[in-house]
């Protein structure tokens, strides 16, 4: 009964904090700081859970995959978050979708963190535990500010709950100032979080991993490699023995690869009715495109244009196993479709339009699917945890950062990449690679290992290759994607926020 009551309180709190559409038009949150709350450690725990609850917005968790609908990996046929139009270069302050949602979701999360940080000192509790809770919330605030800095550059920087006047008049800080605040939060988290295996709450390894990611994205190579190495040398973490176990709800608990995730659990905290299984594998909203499918190597470690193992008649045989683990390809068994081979197995085939939302490409997303939920319906509520940080990414962060900080790749760089490849029984990288050759190998490995996890679009932007790669992509139906350089390397601030805050200067080329 106590657990049920706490769940109701948490959900009520989260819903309240979701109440206003615009961060800059939000009423002060101190109305929740009543005399009957902030009285005990239980109150602090409920408020802490509300901060974690802000990650359960689909775009902040499992639906980060949608971001890659703007990359060369995925096509989104239903236009969620406006991604299809945005991918074709229609990015303006009034575009809505991702342009406004990332801004509002991130600031909503930050607001909830500030509500916690502004009231936690009212609770009489053990100081070590209190500092741990504060560290968790500052970790979350760093996470939200990271996404703001990646998509908008410099943004209004609040380190406590602003007054209505402050929220409507604060100019944006530089990106460098925002990143400094992020690192400050993460250093506090590192100093105060327990050095244990991940258990559903941010731990020291989680904070080091996020710090490594932030530093990598800001080209602070040596610092990024050092932060990543703190995770690599920590015995609490390592690669999952099986790649697909990372997204298997029954094998996620205690998995050493998971450094941070958004926790879901049926029936109360499952993904909503439009969760991953429905969106990806029933509606088929998001589909892989041939640009990434063609990038998977053959099992000899060579690309399909060089390998003697590649057979045009059987193009998906003798390939990196992650190809079939992450993607349904032509003639793979699938629940919906037709018995195209006459063997009693229903499959999709290119061009088939029967049933629920036929795929837009010859491929289907497989990576996050739970077949135990078949047949899908609106009663399905996906409950695998959305993994936001994992050990393989840390290995690749280390390899990339160390390579960029070096003149020649050393053995630690090779080991980091080869460990990722060995898990899926792909051969080691060839020796004697130059820095430039290693850079391309690492970028390839990130694309394949982290496929559809919401990182590819941000990678293309931070590598400053988006304006080269994205205009080569032709969507189903023949429309060519657009990416203007330098305009589209940042999103514009939503026009609604510009209207509210006259001191918020619009990003370049959007006026």
C-alpha positions in Angstrom: 0.0 0.0 0.0 2.8 2.4 0.9 4.5 1.7 -2.5 1.3 2.3 -4.3 0.7 5.6 -2.5 4.2 6.8 -3.3 3.7 5.9 -6.9 0.5 8.0 -7.0 2.4 11.0 -5.4 5.3 10.7 -7.8 3.1 10.5 -10.9 1.0 13.5 -9.6 4.1 15.5 -9.0 5.5 14.7 -12.5 2.2 15.6 -14.1 2.1 18.9 -12.3 5.6 19.8 -13.4 4.6 19.0 -16.9 1.8 21.4 -16.8 3.0 24.4 -18.7 3.9 24.3 -22.4 6.6 26.9 -22.3 9.5 27.0 -19.9 9.8 30.7 -20.1 6.1 31.1 -19.4 6.1 28.8 -16.4 4.7 29.8 -13.0 7.1 29.5 -10.1 7.3 26.0 -8.8 7.6 26.9 -5.1 3.9 26.4 -4.7 4.6 22.7 -4.2 7.0 23.4 -1.3 4.2 23.2 1.3 4.5 22.8 5.0 3.4 19.2 4.6 6.2 18.3 2.2 10.1 18.3 2.5 9.7 16.9 6.0 11.5 13.6 5.7 13.9 11.5 3.7 10.9 9.7 2.1 9.7 13.1 0.8 13.2 13.7 -0.6 13.2 10.3 -2.3 9.8 11.1 -3.9 11.1 14.4 -5.2 14.2 12.7 -6.5 12.1 10.2 -8.4 10.1 13.0 -9.9 13.4 14.3 -11.4 14.2 10.9 -12.9 10.6 10.9 -14.1 11.3 13.8 -16.5 13.4 11.4 -18.5 10.4 9.3 -19.3 9.3 11.7 -21.9 9.6 9.5 -25.0 12.0 12.0 -26.8 14.3 11.9 -23.7 14.4 8.1 -23.6 13.4 5.3 -26.1 12.4 7.7 -28.9 15.9 9.3 -29.1 16.0 6.9 -32.1 13.8 9.5 -33.9 16.7 11.9 -34.0 18.5 9.6 -36.4 15.6 10.1 -38.8 17.6 13.2 -39.7 20.7 11.3 -40.4 21.8 8.9 -43.1 20.6 5.9 -41.0 16.8 6.1 -40.8 13.7 7.4 -42.6 10.7 8.4 -40.6 7.5 8.0 -42.6 5.0 9.4 -40.1 6.6 12.7 -39.3 6.7 12.4 -35.5 8.3 15.5 -34.0 8.3 16.9 -37.5 11.4 15.0 -38.3 10.6 14.1 -41.9 10.2 17.8 -42.8 13.1 18.9 -40.7 15.4 16.3 -42.4 14.5 17.9 -45.8 15.9 21.3 -44.5 12.6 22.9 -43.3 14.1 24.1 -40.1 12.8 27.5 -38.9 11.9 29.1 -35.5 8.2 28.3 -36.2 8.8 24.7 -37.3 7.8 23.1 -34.0 8.5 19.4 -33.6 12.0 18.7 -32.5 12.9 22.4 -32.8 10.6 23.2 -29.9 10.3 19.9 -28.1 14.0 19.4 -27.3 14.0 22.9 -25.9 10.9 22.5 -23.8 11.5 19.0 -22.6 15.1 19.8 -21.5 14.1 23.0 -19.6 11.2 21.2 -18.0 13.6 18.6 -16.7 15.9 21.4 -15.5 13.0 23.1 -13.8 12.2 20.0 -11.9 15.9 19.6 -10.8 15.9 23.2 -9.6 12.7 22.6 -7.6 14.5 19.7 -5.9 17.8 21.6 -5.3 16.0 24.6 -4.0 14.2 22.6 -1.3 16.3 19.6 -0.3 18.1 21.5 2.5 14.8 21.8 4.3 15.0 18.1 5.0 16.7 16.9 8.2 18.6 13.8 7.0 22.0 12.2 6.8 24.3 14.7 5.0 26.1 12.0 3.0 22.8 10.6 1.6 21.6 14.2 1.0 24.7 15.0 -1.0 24.3 11.8 -3.0 20.7 12.8 -3.9 21.9 16.3 -4.8 24.6 14.7 -7.0 22.0 12.6 -8.8 20.0 15.6 -9.6 23.0 17.6 -10.7 23.9 14.7 -13.0 20.4 14.9 -14.5 20.6 18.7 -14.9 23.9 18.2 -16.7 22.2 15.6 -19.0 19.5 18.1 -19.9 21.8 21.0 -20.5 24.0 18.8 -22.7 21.2 18.3 -25.2 20.4 22.0 -25.1 24.1 22.8 -25.8 24.3 20.3 -28.7 21.2 21.5 -30.5 21.1 25.3 -29.7 24.7 26.1 -28.7 24.6 28.8 -26.0 21.3 29.0 -24.1 19.9 30.8 -21.1 21.8 29.3 -18.2 19.9 28.9 -14.9 21.5 27.3 -11.9 18.5 27.8 -9.7 14.8 28.4 -10.2 14.4 31.8 -11.9 11.8 34.3 -11.0 9.2 35.1 -13.7 11.0 38.3 -14.5 14.4 36.5 -14.8 13.0 33.8 -17.0 11.6 36.4 -19.4 14.7 38.6 -19.5 17.8 36.4 -19.2 20.1 36.5 -22.3 21.7 33.3 -23.5 25.1 32.3 -22.2 27.8 31.2 -24.5 28.1 27.5 -25.3 31.4 27.4 -23.5 29.7 28.8 -20.3 27.0 26.2 -20.5 29.6 23.4 -20.9 31.5 24.7 -17.9 28.3 24.5 -15.8 27.7 21.0 -17.1 31.2 19.9 -16.1 30.9 21.5 -12.7 27.7 19.5 -12.1 29.3 16.3 -13.2 32.4 16.9 -11.1 30.2 17.3 -8.1 28.4 14.1 -9.1 31.6 12.2 -9.4 32.7 13.4 -6.0 29.5 12.4 -4.2 28.0 9.4 -6.1 28.8 5.9 -4.8 31.4 3.9 -6.7 29.2 0.9 -7.3 27.6 -1.0 -10.2 24.7 0.8 -11.8 21.5 0.1 -9.9 18.9 2.4 -11.5 20.2 5.5 -10.0 23.2 7.5 -11.4 26.5 6.2 -9.9 30.1 7.5 -10.2 30.6 5.5 -13.4 27.5 7.1 -14.9 28.9 10.6 -14.2 32.3 9.8 -15.6 30.7 8.4 -18.8 28.5 11.5 -19.3 31.5 13.7 -18.7 33.5 11.8 -21.3 30.7 12.3 -23.8 30.3 16.0 -23.1 34.1 16.5 -23.4 34.3 14.5 -26.6 31.5 16.6 -28.2 33.5 19.7 -27.3 36.8 18.4 -28.6 38.5 18.4 -25.3 40.3 15.2 -26.3 42.7 14.5 -23.5 40.1 15.2 -20.8 37.6 13.0 -22.6 40.0 10.1 -22.8 40.8 10.5 -19.1 37.2 10.5 -18.1 36.4 7.5 -20.3 39.4 5.6 -18.9 38.0 6.1 -15.4 35.1 3.9 -16.5 37.2 1.4 -18.4 39.4 0.8 -15.4 36.4 0.4 -13.1 35.7 -3.3 -12.4 32.0 -2.5 -11.9 31.5 -2.2 -15.7 32.3 -4.1 -18.8 30.8 -5.3 -22.1 27.7 -7.4 -22.0 28.5 -11.0 -23.0 25.7 -10.8 -25.6 25.0 -7.7 -27.7 21.2 -8.0 -27.8 20.9 -8.6 -24.0 21.4 -4.8 -23.5 17.8 -4.2 -24.7 16.3 -7.4 -23.3 14.0 -6.5 -20.4 14.8 -9.8 -18.7 18.6 -9.4 -19.0 19.1 -5.7 -18.2 19.1 -5.9 -14.4 22.8 -6.2 -13.4 24.0 -6.0 -16.9 27.6 -4.6 -16.6 27.4 -2.7 -19.8 24.5 -0.4 -18.7 25.8 2.8 -17.2 22.6 4.8 -17.2 19.1 4.1 -18.4 15.5 5.2 -18.1 13.8 2.7 -16.0 10.4 1.2 -17.1 8.3 -1.4 -15.4 4.8 -2.8 -16.1 2.2 -1.9 -15.3 2.6 1.6 -13.8 5.9 2.8 -15.3 5.8 1.1 -18.7 6.3 3.0 -21.9 3.0 4.6 -23.0 0.6 3.1 -25.5 2.7 4.5 -28.4 5.9 2.9 -27.0 8.8 1.4 -28.9 7.2 -1.8 -30.1 4.2 -0.1 -31.5 6.0 2.8 -33.1 8.9 0.8 -34.6 7.4 -2.6 -35.2 3.7 -2.1 -35.7 3.3 1.4 -37.2 6.8 1.0 -38.8 7.2 4.7 -38.4 11.0 4.5 -38.5 12.8 2.4 -41.0 16.5 1.8 -41.7 17.7 3.0 -45.1 20.2 1.3 -47.5 22.9 3.8 -46.7 23.6 2.2 -43.3 22.7 -1.4 -44.5 25.4 -1.2 -47.1 27.9 0.0 -44.5 27.9 -3.2 -42.5 31.2 -5.0 -43.2 31.5 -8.6 -44.3 32.8 -11.1 -41.7 36.3 -10.7 -43.0 36.3 -7.1 -41.9 36.2 -5.7 -45.4 33.4 -3.5 -46.9 31.1 -5.0 -49.5 32.9 -3.4 -52.4 36.2 -5.1 -51.5 35.3 -8.4 -49.8 35.2 -11.7 -51.8 32.6 -12.9 -49.3 30.0 -10.4 -50.6 27.3 -12.1 -52.8 24.9 -9.9 -54.6 22.4 -12.8 -54.8 22.5 -13.2 -51.0 23.6 -9.7 -49.9 22.9 -10.1 -46.2 24.9 -13.4 -45.7 28.5 -13.3 -44.4 28.0 -9.9 -42.9 28.7 -8.3 -39.5 26.1 -10.1 -37.3 24.9 -6.7 -36.0 23.2 -6.3 -39.4 20.6 -9.0 -38.8 20.5 -8.4 -35.1 19.5 -4.7 -35.5 17.6 -4.9 -38.8 15.0 -7.1 -40.5 16.1 -7.5 -44.1 14.3 -8.9 -47.1 12.9 -12.4 -46.6 13.6 -12.4 -42.8 10.6 -13.9 -41.0 8.2 -11.3 -39.7 4.8 -11.4 -38.1 3.0 -9.3 -40.6 2.9 -9.6 -44.4 2.5 -12.4 -46.9 3.7 -16.0 -47.3 5.9 -14.9 -50.1 8.0 -18.1 -50.1 5.1 -20.5 -49.7 6.6 -22.0 -46.6 3.9 -20.9 -44.2 6.0 -18.0 -42.8 4.6 -14.5 -43.2 7.2 -12.0 -44.3 7.3 -8.4 -45.5 8.4 -7.8 -49.0 9.3 -4.5 -50.6 6.2 -2.8 -51.9 3.7 -4.7 -49.8 0.9 -2.4 -48.5 -1.4 -4.6 -46.6 -2.0 -4.7 -42.9 -0.7 -2.0 -40.5 1.5 0.7 -42.0 3.8 -1.0 -44.5 7.5 -0.3 -44.1 8.7 2.7 -46.1 11.9 0.9 -47.0 12.9 -2.8 -47.6 14.1 -2.9 -44.0 12.6 -2.9 -40.5 14.0 -1.9 -37.1 14.7 -5.0 -35.0 17.2 -3.8 -32.3 14.6 -2.8 -29.7 11.9 -5.3 -30.4 10.4 -7.7 -27.9 8.7 -10.5 -29.8 7.0 -11.8 -26.7 4.5 -9.0 -27.2 3.2 -10.2 -30.5 0.7 -9.7 -31.9 0.9 -6.0 -31.2 -2.1 -3.9 -30.2 -2.7 -0.7 -28.4 -2.7 -2.7 -25.1 1.1 -3.3 -25.5 3.2 -1.3 -23.1 6.9 -1.8 -23.7 8.9 -2.1 -20.5 12.5 -2.5 -21.5 14.8 0.2 -20.0 15.9 2.8 -22.5 19.7 2.7 -22.3 21.3 6.1 -22.5 24.9 5.4 -21.5 26.7 2.1 -22.0 30.2 0.7 -21.8 30.8 0.1 -25.5 30.2 3.8 -26.2 32.7 4.7 -23.5 35.3 2.4 -25.2 34.7 4.2 -28.5 34.8 7.6 -26.8 38.2 6.7 -25.4 39.4 5.5 -28.8 38.3 8.6 -30.6 39.5 11.1 -28.0 42.9 9.3 -27.6 43.3 9.1 -31.4 42.6 12.8 -31.9 45.0 13.7 -29.1 47.8 11.6 -30.6 50.0 11.7 -33.7 49.8 7.9 -34.2 47.3 5.4 -32.8 48.7 3.5 -29.9 47.8 0.0 -28.6 45.2 1.3 -26.2 43.2 2.7 -29.1 43.3 -0.5 -31.0 42.3 -2.5 -27.9 39.3 -0.3 -27.2 37.9 -0.7 -30.7 38.9 -4.4 -31.0 37.2 -5.2 -27.7 33.9 -3.8 -29.2 34.4 -5.9 -32.4 35.5 -9.0 -30.6 32.2 -9.2 -28.7 30.4 -9.7 -32.1 33.2 -11.9 -33.5 34.4 -9.4 -36.0 38.1 -9.4 -36.8 40.6 -6.9 -35.2 41.4 -3.8 -37.1 44.4 -4.0 -39.4 47.6 -2.8 -37.8 49.7 0.2 -39.0 46.7 2.6 -39.4 47.5 6.3 -39.7 45.7 8.7 -37.4 43.3 9.6 -40.3 42.6 5.9 -41.1 41.9 5.2 -37.5 39.6 8.1 -37.3 37.5 6.6 -40.1 37.5 3.2 -38.5 36.3 4.6 -35.2 33.6 6.6 -36.9 32.4 3.5 -38.7 32.4 1.4 -35.5 30.3 4.1 -33.7 27.8 4.0 -36.5 27.4 0.3 -36.4 27.7 -0.4 -32.7 25.5 2.5 -31.6 23.1 2.2 -34.5 19.6 3.8 -33.9 20.5 4.9 -30.4 20.0 8.6 -31.2 23.7 9.5 -31.7 24.4 9.5 -35.5 22.8 12.9 -36.3 24.7 14.5 -33.4 27.9 12.8 -34.6 27.6 14.1 -38.1 27.2 17.6 -36.8 30.1 17.5 -34.3 32.3 16.0 -37.0 31.2 18.9 -39.3 30.3 16.4 -42.0 26.5 16.8 -41.9 26.5 19.4 -44.8 28.4 16.9 -46.9 26.6 13.6 -46.0 22.9 14.6 -45.5 22.4 16.2 -49.0 23.4 12.9 -50.5 20.4 11.1 -48.9 17.3 10.5 -51.1 14.2 9.6 -49.2 11.6 7.1 -50.4 9.5 9.0 -52.9 12.6 10.8 -54.3 12.9 13.8 -52.1 16.5 14.9 -51.5 17.5 16.0 -48.0 19.0 19.4 -47.3 21.4 20.7 -44.7 22.6 24.3 -45.0 26.1 25.1 -43.8 26.5 26.7 -41.3 22.8 27.4 -40.5 21.6 24.0 -39.7 24.5 23.1 -37.4 22.3 24.7 -34.7 18.5 24.7 -34.3 16.8 28.0 -34.0 15.2 29.0 -30.7 11.5 28.4 -30.9 9.7 31.6 -31.9 7.4 31.3 -28.9 10.4 31.6 -26.6 11.8 34.6 -28.6 8.4 36.3 -28.3 8.4 35.8 -24.5 12.1 36.8 -23.8 13.1 39.9 -25.8 16.7 39.4 -24.6 17.0 35.9 -26.2 19.0 36.5 -29.3 18.1 34.2 -32.2 20.8 31.8 -33.5 22.5 32.9 -36.7 20.7 32.8 -40.1 17.3 32.4 -38.5 16.3 36.0 -38.3 
